[in-house]
Amino acid sequence: MAETSIKINLNEEIISKSKSKEVKKFFKGFVYILPSLILFLIFVIYPFVKTIFQSFFLSNNLGQLTSFVGLENYIDLFKDTNYLKTVGTTFLYVVMVVPITITIALMLAVISNYKLKGMGIFKTIFSSTLGISVAAGSIFWSFMFHPTVGILNKGINALVGESVGWLTNPKVAIFAIAMVSIWMNIGFAYLVLIGGVKNIDNSFYESADIVGGGFWYKLRKITIPLLSPSLFFVLTISIINAFQTFGVIDMLTKGGPSNTTTLMVYSLYKEAFVNFQYGRATAQGVILFIIIFIVSRIQVKLTERLVTYQ
């Protein structure tokens, strides 16, 4: 009995010591992450909660809350034909920019994997857009789109004898903005995908050569499946960035002509800092967050089903 009680006491002491060590480790780790946690709460959680809170109120020109209106701001937005048009334009823009950007970047990454002369210069040219600011890129393309001295219009004039109002024609402006965004986003997508292509084992391609597989067979059966983790990463980032596009619009069109290039973020900006309707602006922000959240969740589910790991 005495030996048994001694063993029980020893076990209890060991358990208590192990628990105290775990508690110490927990608090030690918590101290390390505490600064990051505080910053996250201040700069992410607090603004997000405040945005949701303000979306249920009307405000004056100073941004001060005046009266509680519940869901009225949201109801007004969904009744507003201009806002619904903006949502539709945003989805059209995303559908244009994201697939074309990823397709071009994928083709460039595959080509870059071949050991050809001058490939270093090729890689530098197509990755260089990553280091170009939105302002610099927008100024460059404003000259390209110029109705009289722009290179694009000079070429079109030489072919058909007419000029295109790239940024002034309501039917063309959104496509011009999409063109600029594709050019600016290719650098990031290309660098991510070329890294993924380089990590694919050459033995897969050698096996395809043995069975007589050509370029498209290798692309469809080997490159795309094994590159799927990188592709889905680029897809997620590209969609979020497309929904958040602001700088290109502000620099080139200011949302015009006739609001045909007003995307959701730019609409939010105008509502808050031009019309001083902070309640409606925060409601737009919440709606945009919900849209991006839903799209991201769908992508996560697709990633679980479609991504192939080596």
C-alpha positions in Angstrom: 0.0 0.0 0.0 2.8 2.4 0.9 4.6 1.7 -2.4 1.4 2.2 -4.3 0.8 5.6 -2.6 4.4 6.6 -3.3 4.0 5.8 -7.0 0.7 7.7 -7.2 2.3 10.7 -5.6 5.3 10.5 -8.0 2.9 10.3 -11.0 1.0 13.3 -9.7 4.2 15.3 -9.3 5.3 14.4 -12.9 1.9 15.3 -14.3 1.8 18.6 -12.4 5.4 19.5 -13.6 4.5 18.6 -17.2 1.4 20.8 -17.0 3.4 23.7 -15.5 5.9 23.4 -18.3 3.1 23.4 -20.9 1.6 26.5 -19.3 5.0 28.2 -19.3 5.5 27.4 -23.0 2.1 28.7 -23.8 2.6 32.0 -22.1 6.1 32.3 -23.5 4.7 31.8 -27.1 1.8 34.1 -26.4 4.3 36.9 -25.3 6.1 36.5 -28.7 2.9 36.8 -30.8 1.3 39.5 -28.6 2.7 42.5 -30.5 1.5 41.0 -33.8 -1.9 40.2 -32.2 -2.3 43.8 -30.9 -1.4 45.2 -34.4 -3.9 42.8 -36.0 -6.6 43.9 -33.7 -5.9 47.6 -34.1 -5.5 47.7 -37.9 -7.7 44.8 -39.1 -10.3 43.7 -36.6 -11.2 47.1 -35.2 -11.6 48.8 -38.7 -13.6 45.9 -39.9 -16.0 45.9 -37.0 -16.4 49.7 -37.2 -17.1 49.5 -40.9 -20.0 47.0 -40.3 -21.3 49.2 -37.4 -21.2 52.4 -39.5 -23.0 50.8 -42.4 -26.2 50.8 -40.3 -26.1 54.6 -39.8 -26.4 57.8 -41.8 -23.6 60.4 -41.3 -22.9 64.0 -42.0 -20.1 65.5 -44.1 -17.7 65.3 -41.2 -18.2 61.5 -41.0 -20.1 61.8 -37.7 -22.9 59.3 -37.3 -26.3 61.0 -37.2 -29.1 58.4 -37.2 -29.6 54.6 -37.1 -31.2 53.3 -40.3 -30.6 49.6 -40.0 -30.4 47.9 -43.4 -31.6 50.9 -45.3 -28.2 51.6 -46.8 -28.0 48.1 -48.1 -31.6 48.2 -49.5 -30.9 51.6 -51.2 -27.8 50.2 -52.9 -29.6 47.2 -54.3 -32.3 49.5 -55.6 -29.7 51.8 -57.2 -29.3 50.9 -60.9 -26.0 52.7 -61.1 -24.6 50.6 -58.3 -25.9 47.4 -59.8 -24.3 48.4 -63.1 -21.0 49.0 -61.2 -21.2 45.4 -59.7 -21.8 44.0 -63.2 -18.9 46.0 -64.6 -16.7 44.7 -61.8 -17.5 41.1 -62.5 -17.0 41.7 -66.3 -13.6 43.2 -65.5 -12.6 40.3 -63.2 -13.7 37.7 -65.8 -11.6 39.5 -68.5 -8.5 40.2 -66.5 -7.9 37.1 -64.4 -8.2 34.3 -67.0 -6.2 36.2 -69.7 -3.5 37.1 -67.2 -3.0 33.6 -66.0 -3.2 32.1 -69.5 -0.5 34.5 -70.8 1.7 34.0 -67.7 1.4 30.2 -68.0 2.4 30.2 -71.6 5.4 32.5 -70.8 6.4 30.2 -67.9 6.3 27.1 -70.1 8.3 28.8 -72.8 10.8 30.0 -70.3 11.5 26.5 -69.2 13.1 25.7 -72.5 16.9 26.3 -72.6 17.0 28.7 -75.5 19.5 31.5 -76.3 18.4 34.9 -74.8 16.0 33.4 -72.3 17.5 35.5 -69.5 16.5 38.7 -71.3 13.1 37.1 -72.1 12.5 36.4 -68.4 13.6 39.9 -67.3 11.3 41.6 -69.8 8.2 39.8 -68.8 8.8 39.9 -65.0 9.7 43.6 -65.1 6.1 44.8 -64.8 6.1 43.6 -61.2 8.4 46.5 -60.3 6.4 49.2 -62.1 4.1 51.3 -60.0 0.5 51.8 -60.9 1.2 55.5 -61.5 4.1 54.9 -63.8 2.3 52.2 -65.7 -0.9 54.3 -66.1 1.2 57.3 -67.5 2.9 54.9 -70.0 -0.5 53.6 -71.2 -2.1 57.0 -71.3 0.5 57.8 -74.0 -0.2 54.5 -75.7 -3.9 55.3 -75.8 -3.5 58.9 -76.9 -6.0 59.6 -79.7 -3.5 61.3 -82.0 0.1 60.5 -81.0 -0.5 57.1 -79.4 1.2 54.1 -80.9 -2.0 52.0 -80.9 -4.1 54.6 -82.7 -1.3 55.2 -85.2 -1.3 51.5 -86.1 -5.1 51.4 -86.3 -5.1 54.5 -88.4 -2.6 53.0 -90.8 -4.8 49.9 -91.2 -8.4 51.3 -91.3 -8.0 55.0 -91.4 -9.8 55.6 -88.1 -8.9 56.2 -84.5 -10.3 54.5 -81.4 -11.2 56.5 -78.3 -9.7 54.0 -75.9 -10.5 56.0 -72.7 -13.3 58.1 -74.0 -15.5 55.6 -75.8 -18.0 54.1 -73.3 -18.0 50.8 -75.3 -14.2 50.5 -75.3 -12.9 52.1 -72.1 -13.4 49.0 -69.8 -11.5 46.8 -72.3 -8.7 49.4 -72.3 -8.5 49.3 -68.5 -8.5 45.5 -68.5 -5.6 45.6 -71.0 -3.6 47.8 -68.7 -4.4 45.6 -65.7 -3.4 42.4 -67.5 -0.1 44.0 -68.5 0.6 45.1 -65.0 -0.4 41.7 -63.4 1.5 39.4 -65.7 4.9 40.0 -63.9 3.7 38.6 -60.6 1.8 35.6 -62.1 4.7 34.8 -64.4 7.3 34.7 -61.5 5.1 32.4 -59.4 4.3 30.1 -62.3 7.9 29.9 -63.6 9.0 28.8 -60.1 6.4 26.1 -60.1 7.4 24.9 -63.6 11.0 24.7 -62.6 10.0 22.4 -59.7 8.4 19.8 -62.0 10.6 16.7 -62.3 11.9 16.2 -65.8 11.3 12.5 -65.6 7.6 13.1 -66.2 8.4 14.8 -69.5 10.9 12.1 -70.5 8.2 9.5 -70.0 5.9 11.5 -72.2 8.6 11.7 -74.9 8.8 7.9 -74.8 5.1 7.5 -75.6 5.3 10.2 -78.3 3.5 13.0 -76.3 3.8 16.4 -77.9 3.7 19.9 -76.4 0.0 20.1 -75.8 -0.1 16.5 -74.4 2.6 17.5 -71.9 0.9 20.7 -71.0 -2.5 19.1 -70.4 -1.4 15.9 -68.7 1.8 16.9 -66.8 2.4 20.7 -66.6 -1.1 21.9 -65.6 -1.9 19.1 -63.1 1.5 19.4 -61.3 1.4 23.2 -61.5 -2.1 23.3 -60.0 -1.0 24.5 -56.5 0.8 27.5 -58.0 -2.1 28.1 -60.4 -4.7 28.2 -57.7 -2.5 30.5 -55.6 -2.1 32.9 -58.5 -5.9 32.6 -59.3 -6.8 33.5 -55.7 -4.5 36.5 -55.5 -5.4 37.7 -59.0 -9.2 37.6 -58.3 -8.8 39.5 -55.0 -6.5 42.1 -56.7 -9.0 42.5 -59.6 -11.9 43.1 -57.2 -9.8 45.7 -55.4 -8.6 47.6 -58.5 -8.5 51.4 -57.9 -5.3 53.1 -59.0 -5.6 52.4 -62.7 -9.2 53.7 -62.8 -8.3 56.8 -60.8 -5.3 57.6 -63.0 -6.8 56.9 -66.4 -10.6 57.5 -66.4 -11.8 58.6 -63.0 -14.6 56.0 -63.5 -15.8 57.5 -66.8 -16.9 57.8 -69.5 -20.5 57.7 -68.2 -19.4 55.5 -65.2 -18.6 52.6 -67.6 -15.2 52.0 -65.8 -16.5 52.6 -62.3 -15.6 49.4 -60.3 -16.8 48.6 -56.8 -13.7 50.0 -55.0 -13.8 53.2 -57.0 -17.6 53.6 -56.4 -16.9 53.2 -52.6 -14.2 55.9 -52.8 -16.5 58.3 -54.6 -19.4 57.7 -52.2 -17.2 58.4 -49.2 -14.8 61.2 -50.4 -16.8 62.9 -53.1 -20.4 62.5 -52.0 -19.6 62.2 -48.3 -22.1 59.4 -47.8 -20.0 57.4 -45.3 -22.9 55.1 -44.4 -23.5 54.0 -48.0 -19.7 53.7 -48.6 -19.2 51.4 -45.6 -22.2 49.3 -46.8 -20.5 49.0 -50.2 -17.3 47.9 -48.4 -19.2 45.2 -46.5 -20.8 43.9 -49.7 -17.4 43.8 -51.4 -16.0 41.8 -48.5 -18.8 39.3 -48.7 -18.3 38.8 -52.4 -14.6 38.3 -52.1 -15.2 35.9 -49.1 -17.7 33.8 -51.1 -15.4 33.6 -54.1 -12.4 32.7 -51.9 -14.4 29.9 -50.1 -15.4 28.5 -53.5 -11.8 28.5 -54.6 -10.7 26.7 -51.4 -13.3 24.0 -52.0 -12.1 23.7 -55.6 -8.5 23.6 -54.5 -9.2 20.6 -52.2 -10.7 18.7 -55.2 -8.5 19.7 -58.1 -5.0 20.5 -56.8 -2.4 17.8 -57.5 0.7 17.6 -55.4 3.9 15.9 -56.4 
